[in-house]
Amino acid sequence: MPALPHLTTDQVAAFVELSRLGQIRAAADTLGITEQGVRNRLIALESQLGVELYRKRRGPRRATVLTPQGHRFVPHALAFLERAHELCRACNLDTGSQEVHVVASQYLTRYVMIDVLKAFRTAEPGIHVRVSTMSEAEVALAVAGDPEVGFGLAALYEAAPELVYHELFAMTWSLVTPPRHPLTRAAPAALSVVADHPLIVYERGSTGRQHVLDAFTERDLTPRIALETTSTETVVSMVEAGLGVAIVPLMPTGAVTRGRRVAVRPLVEPIRPIHSGILLRRGDRPAGPVARLIDFTRERFAPVDPPASRSSSSTANAPPHSSSTRRS
């Protein structure tokens, strides 16, 4: 019997989305990966099949990006994915349901997981994902103590020996004020000046709160804490209402403050970046739906984990911002 080509569902799914949408960029947005990630999957697929499936050179606009061989492959690709889903469903009769329980912080649920899950549903429609939002400290406790939790998504302030951490990205901090606030005239703003104004901070147990308060403490400053709340969205709403100013981590996309009546300013003194990543129980080997969602989530971000971070060493897997400093 001749050897079969080594095809993967990721490769075939990339081709199906390209055939459906007609653009690499649109396929990448739908799949939740980079354009280069789509190209890599398509190149690997063509290499295994030994045919050219889509046109790569720019030229006159065509009705379709697919080659004749690509058109012939479309129905077979759709059948391949359907059979793959059937195989998974058949296996689940013995291995359990296609469900993943994720616990995540408010910030990462709002600004990361929603976009990830939107794309993941297209790629893996048979997998049901349940997301519970909580504070970072609660995320760590849930991952460590609840075997039903597949993984966590959070920014940990301190390393936890029972957990393994894989970083996704890091964010720097910005000052958010009402539009005509006096601090908008000073860019960037100094923490010594910010300390004189009512400050809105995150609730106790939040990594974000500790990073901000540590920055003031290191400079022998005592901020005027006016309000405490849970989510970044609520913090920004409070600033918008004129209840104070806030120091928050902002996504590079601008999603946190887009369309809000607030001003954003840099800070003179750097505040330790807040690192966010995936938390797993030490010794766990994710498989099936959990592994697929983890891999899918990590593909959306630049690879920042060095190989050593996947070892069982507690040092290698500690969050880069771990500290022995007390928590309030």
N, C-alpha and C positions, 0 to 999 in steps of 0.2 A: 504494500500500500504506500503510495507516494506521501512524503512528508507534507503536512499542511502548513500554510504560512502562519506566522505568529501575529495574530490580530488581537487587539484589545478593544474593549467597549469604549474606552476614552477616545481612541483613534477613530473608530467608526462613528461615534457621536459627534466628533468635530466635523467629519465629512457631512453628516446628515444636516447639521446646522448650517454649514456653508451652502449646501444645496438648497436649503429652505430659504435662507436670508440673502444669499448672493454676494456677501462681503465677509472678508476675514474679520474686520472690526466688529461687525454686528454679531458674528458667531462668537467672538471672544467675549463681548458684553453678555450674551445670553448664557454662555458656559461659566462666566465668572473667572476667566483666566486672561492672561495677556495675549496680544495678537501673535507674539512669537511663540507662545505656548500652543496656540492653534496650529501655526505653521509647522512646528516640530511634530505634532501628532499626525498631520497630513503627510509630511515627508516620510515619516516612519511607515504609514499605511501604504503609500505608493511604493516604497521600497519592498515591502513584503509582497505586494500584489504584482509588482513588476510592470505597472502601467501608470500613465499620467492621468490623474483624475480631474484636475482643474488647471486653468490657464494662469500662469504666474507673471507673465510679462504685461506691462501696461501698454495700452494701445487704444484703438477705436473702441468706444463703448459697445458692448455686446449684450444681447438679450440674456445670456447666461454665462456664468464663469466656468461651468463644467465642460469638460471635453466629451466627445461621444462615448468614450469608455466610462467616464464619470456618470453620464446619464444612464447607461446600462447597469451601473453598479448601485444606483439609488434604491431600487426596490429590494435588492439583496441586502443592502446595509440596514434598511428598516426591518427586514425580517430577522437579520442577525441580532439586532437590539431587542426585538420582541422575544426571540428565543432565549436570549440571555436573561431577560426579566422572568420568563417562565421557569427557567432553570433555578433562579434564586427563590422564586415562590415555592417551587417543589422542594428545595432544600430546607426551606423554612418550616415545613411540616415537622421536621425533626429538630431544627436548631433554634426555633423561636421566632417571634414576630420581627418584622422589618421596622423596628422603632429605635430611635436614639433619643435619650434624655440628656439634654445639655443644660448646665447651670452657668449663668453669665452675669456679669455686673450690669447695672443699668446702662452705663455709657456704652459698653461693647454690644449689648443687645440692640440699642437704638441705632448706633452708627456703624456697626460691623455686621452683626448676625442677620439683620433684616435683608441686607443686600446679598449676603452669602446664601441665605435660604431661598431667596427669590430665584437665583440662578440654579441652586441645587435641586429645586423642585423640577426644573426642566430636564436636568441631567439624570436625576434619580426619582422619577415620579412615584415609584413604589415604596419609598422609604418615608415613614412618618417621623417627624422631628418634634419633640416637646421641649420647649425652652422655659426655664424658670429663672427669673431675675432676682438678684439679691446683692448684698454688699460683698466686697472682695473677701472679707473674713469668712462670711457665710459660704461663699463659693468654695473656699479651701476646705472648710469643714464638711461640706456636702460631698465633694469629690473623695475625700479621705474616708468618710464614714458610710456612704451609701453605695452599695454595689450596683444599684440600678442606674446610677449616673454614669453615662458613657465618658464624658470629659467635661472640664470646666474651661471658661474663658474669662480671664481676669488679669488685673495688675496686682501682683503681690508686693506688699511692703517688705516682708521678711521671708526668707527661705523656710520651707517646711520639709523636714527630713523624710516624711512619708509620701511626698509628692515629687513628680518629675515635671520640669517646666521646659517648654519649647517656645521660644520667643517668636512673635509675629511682627511686631513693629514697636517703635518708640515715638513718643510725642513730646514736644517742647511746650512751654507755658506762655500764655499771653494774658494781658490785662484787658478786661471787658468792662466798659463804663457806659452810662447813659450818653446819648449823642453830644450834648453840650456841657458835659461835666468838666470842671477845671483841669482834671488830669489829661483831657484830650489835647491840651495845649502843650503838653510835655511829652515828647516821643524821642526815645523811650523813657519810661517812668522808673524812678528809683523806689525800692521797697520802703525806704525811710519816709518817703512822701506818701506812699500808699497806706502806710500804717496810721496816718492821721485821718483816714476816711473810713466810714462804716464798711466792713468787709463781709461778704457772703461766702461761707465756706461749706464744704461737704460735711455730712454727718460723721460722728465718731465711728471708727472701724473702717473708714475709707482710706485707701492708699493715697488718693488725691489730697485729702485733708492733711495727712501727715507730711507729704512732700512740701506743701505750701507753708505749714506751720514750722517745719524744720528750717526753711529758708529764712524766716523771720528770726527764729531762735539763734541761728548761727551768727546773726548780725546784732544780737542783743536788742531786738525790737519786739514790741508787744502790739500786735494788731488789734484794732477795735472790731471784734467779731459782733456783727449785728444780727445775723441770721444763719441758721444751719439747715441744710436740706439734703435730699437724697440724690437727685439726678442733675446732670449738667443742664438738661433742658429747663428744669425748674430754676436753676441758678440764673440762667440767661433771662428767663422771664422775670425774675425778681429784679435783675439789673435794669431790664427794659422798663419796669414799673417805677424806677427811681429809688429803690429801697437800699441801694448800696452799689459797691463795685465788687468785682470778683476776679480771681486768678484761676484760669481753667486751661486744660489741655485741649488743643484744637486739631481736628483732622485736617490733613493737607488739602482735602477737597473743599473746605470751607462750609461743609454741611451744617456744622454746629450753629453758626451765626447767620447763615444765609437767610435773607428776608426779614431779619430781626432789626429793630430800631435800637442798635447798640453800636458803640465804637470799639475797635480792637487796637490795642497798642502793645508794642514789645516792651520788655523789661530790661533795665540796665544790668541788674545782677541775674545771672543764670540760676534757674531752679532746676534741680536734678530731674532729668527727663523721666517720664513715666513709661515704663516698659510693660507691654501687654502681650499675653501669650496663652498657650494651651496648657492646661494642668491635667495630669494623669496620675493615677495611683502608682506608686513605685512597684515595679514587678509586673504590672499589667501589660498585656500584648494585645492591643486593639485589633479586632478583626471584623469582617463583614461590614454591616452598615456604619458602625462606629468608625472603623478605619477609613471608609470611603468619605465620610463627612469630614474627618480630620484632614485627610489628604486634599480634599476639595478646598477647605478653608485655607490651608497653608499655600496652595497654589495661587491664591489671590494676592499674596504679598511677596515681596522680594525675599529670597532665602537669606535669613540673617543668622540662623543657627549654624555654628561650626560643627563638624562631625563629632567633636568631643561632647557636645551638649546632649547627644543621644545615649551616652554611656550611663552606667548605673551609679556613677560617682555623684555624691550629694553636692560637691562643689561645682561640677560641670553643669548640673541641672538647676542650680540656684538661679533665681532671677538676678539680672545684672545689678539691680538696685537693692538687693537684699542688705539688711543692716541689723545690727544688734541694738540700735537706738530704741528707747522705750516708745510705746504707743500709748496715746491718750485714750 
